[in-house]
Amino acid sequence: MCEVEDDYIGELREREKGLGQKCMKCKEGSAVLIIRVGDAFCKSCFKEYFVHKFRAMLGKNRVVYPGEKVLLAYSGGPSSSAMIQQVQEGLGRDAPKKLRFVPGIIFIDEGAVSGQSWEEREETFSNVRHVLEDTGFPFHIVRLEEVFLLPHSVLQRNLSESTPQKQNYKQAVGHYMEQEDSQRRVVDELAQLSTADPTSPRASDLLPNSSSPARFTEQLVQLFTSVKTLTAKQELLHTLRNHLILHTARSYGYSKIMSGESCTRLAVNLLSNISLGRGAFLPMDTGFSDSRYGDVLFIRPMREYSVKEISFYNRLFNVPSIFIKTLDTKALENSSIQRLTETFITKLQADFPSTVSTVYRTSEKLNTCTAENRKDGILQEQCLLCLCPLDTHSDRASAYQATKVSQNLSQRMKQNCAVPAKDSGKLCCKQGQCCEKTENKPTLRAAGIVHILCYSCQVTMKDLESVDHLPQYIHHEAEHRTRRCEMRKEIQEFLLDDGSDDA
């Protein structure tokens, strides 16, 4: 008891010492928070530090050009809320290092798979709409059920037709500022004539029709009910969500998509993705930019912020956020790989404050090859679901091939189990139940999907009872790719290799 009391008194003294510190930057104001050991900030300096980090991340990478349309992915959480707040302040007329892109916001309603009732979903819809209307940006609220209306072209990698990246970034900024100055003078002249424009569109007027038939809700619930594990459910939800965001961006002409993953979230994603067999795709899943879709680029400008920094910023400057129930809300620590990894990182970070930064810095060193991946002169195929390059074309001595051989042997054992004969009356193992299930259950291989999935997506699909529950655009694209593969095999002897002479 004495040792516990001594430790408690020592901890209180350390807290009192921290509260009496001066700001490490201005050396004058009293510190209101301590981010790391010795990094004490007053309120004004912390805001300056937070804003500078966001704009420096965009300025350092130079992937968002002036005048581009950028779609902000909003989930209602603290990180995406802080990201939208930063964009609002960065677009201000007097903002230093002003942002010069055209923003829009998208929110995906996932209430059908998280167990929300229609009343709860309508309440969430109302709260989200109220927050997004206050931003003044055009926004799109899309229900997850609309994945059953997507075209199969969403799973095709489109090459970008616009070439703003080929010009010099500074020249593009200068040209945009000249146009902006001329437009500003015109706007000021019009403002003197009329104080308000009744014909100007409001953000709510740009909201698309997001009503979904009840049958799509039933299909979505049936799809996620057929998934056995929470790990596979979260991966499938992440995939479908990205497809919806990608289709919305292409439909409305957005060339960039900003997501609000923090440093802590990316550290969790890195370890969980390694456990899920996505080690080859870590640069795309956790890096600043993700170019797997070709014409639309995913960027993560909040990746330098920890959860602690974002929470303090939202609390000090009254940034609104909305709590929305998700799949893993109130789930046990070992209910899924993602949940277990998050618990592990969080507890380790509490005892060792450099845990998240160490994992995050490791992910920064991972890069992808900039050249087009080719195999035998042919562009490498992409996964049907995540659209990453297929990692299943490996040598015979690889671990994947060994796993594949083991799976084939186990399937042959099930197929060769004794079927009950009419004349002999012999029973198979488990009284014929396994044979009936094996015969009637549609397999992924029969559906023609396995060979166009990466290893991680194959693992996810194994927990799906039947591929028939997947949206039709996935089946259509699978059939399209299968036919193209068969056609290529038929005309393979008439094709010329890239290295062959034209003569």
Buried (B, 14 or more C-beta within 10 A) or exposed (E): EEEEEEEEEEEEEEEEEBEEBEBBBEEEBEBBBBBEEEEBBBBEBBBBBBBEBBBEBBEEEEBBBBBBBBBBBBBBBBBBBBBBBBBBBBBEEEEEEBBBBBBBBBBBBBBBBBEBEEEBBEEBBEBBBEBBBEBEBBBBBBBBBBBBBBEBEBBBEEEBEEEBBEEEBEEBBEBBEEEBEEEEEEEEEEEEEEEEEEEEEEBEEEBEEBEBEEEBBEBBBEBBEBBEBBBBBBBBBBBBBBBBBBBBBBEBEBBBBBBBBBBBBBBBBBBBBEBBBBBBBBBBBBBBEBBBBEBBBBBBBBBBBBBBBBBBBBEBBEBBBBEBBBBBEEBEEEBBBBBBBBBBBBEBBEEEBEBBBEBBEEBEEBEBEEEEEEEEEEEEBBBBBBBBBBBBEEEEEEEBEEBBEEEEEEEEEEEEBEEEEEEEEEEBEEEBEBBBEEEEEEEBEEBBBBBBBBBBBBBBBEBBEBBEBBBBBBBBBBBBBBEEEEEEEEEEEEEEEEEEEEE
